Amino acid sequence: MTTATTATNATTPTTSTTPSVATTATFTADPAGHRVLTGDRPTGPLHLGHYFGTLHNRVQLQNQGVEMFVVIADYQVITDRDIADRLAEHTENLVLDYLAAGLDPDRATIFAHSAVPVLNQLLLPFLSLVSVAELNRNPTVKDEIAHSRQSAVNGLMFTYPAHQAADILFCKANLVPVGQDQLPHLEVARTIARRFNERYPHADGGTVFPTPRALLSDAPLLLGTDGGKMSKSRGNSVPLGATEDETARIIRGARTDADRRINYDPANRPEVSSLVLLAALCQDRAPEEIAEELGDGGAAALKRTVTDSVNEYLRPLRARRAELAADRGHLRQVLRDGAERANAVADATLDEVRKVMGAI
């Protein structure tokens, strides 16, 4: 599993020469020239991996003036499970986490996938642009299949990347904050955008869709307490809304190793290093500094430091979350307002798609 290499600024995108990966300079010079699509499946509460991987980045982008669309991908819940369990509750709780973390519904369009029918209408032409082999070899899909709750994988799982492409391209997003593990999905969206534009150009030679780029954070993938990928559905994460006692219990159960000397070595000591990194992210310090301070304290001292760091860092967010949770009607209104704005954008995009395809 991949962990970050620095912690001095957890939300600064990594520098890359890869065309599909954006850097800070991509949007800071012209924030109004960028539109972000990001989001989550409502399968459970957001956790620290989400926060340091993408959520804090979303808030920074919003505050810098980048237009933000945030999709709650409720239809995509049934890609890897038979039923969408507690869907309404999980959807509202995602809104709760978003607002507590600092997303502003007046500046960010927050909506549920199921409330924007155009997303599913775009899926059909998009699927015609990718082959079965391309969908089948997607490594992120393979990982999700390996951890699926289903005894047999349904067809929706293989179309998941094309579904995400519809989410991204309906609003013509050109910047997508993601973790490292989601890059294969984004590459499918980039492929679909390019192929659609080539196959269905505007009469004036223009194109319908931009080719979206990824925006990575310095912490694209934190390990879960079991040493695997931190995930809502795998029971190995620290939820943002957990109490301080719950946080302490979860971190006490985190996997480490037998070496009492604490150091930051992601390649050879991934579980220990992930905990060191988590403390460093919360303290806005380098992980090597945290490790040096812990010295020969062993796993117990490491876990106490991580627990104290996480609880201190999340205290203001959790206070805002508790206040917002008292008005569930407000959360539902945020979704209604977001759906109205998203549908207006989606309808305009579908009209354009139909026109260039000759379907009107």
Secondary structure as UniProt FT lines:
FT   TURN            10..11
FT   TURN            19..20
FT   STRAND          21..22
FT   HELIX           24..28
FT   HELIX           31..33
FT   STRAND          35..40
FT   HELIX           48..50
FT   HELIX           51..55
FT   HELIX           56..63
FT   TURN            64..65
FT   STRAND          67..72
FT   HELIX           75..79
FT   TURN            85..86
FT   HELIX           87..101
FT   TURN            105..107
FT   STRAND          108..112
FT   HELIX           113..115
FT   HELIX           118..127
FT   TURN            128..129
FT   HELIX           132..136
FT   HELIX           139..146
FT   HELIX           155..169
FT   TURN            170..172
FT   STRAND          175..177
FT   HELIX           180..182
FT   HELIX           183..199
FT   TURN            203..204
FT   STRAND          213..215
FT   TURN            225..226
FT   HELIX           232..234
FT   TURN            240..241
FT   HELIX           244..252
FT   TURN            266..268
FT   HELIX           270..283
FT   HELIX           287..294
FT   TURN            295..296
FT   HELIX           298..325
FT   HELIX           328..357
//
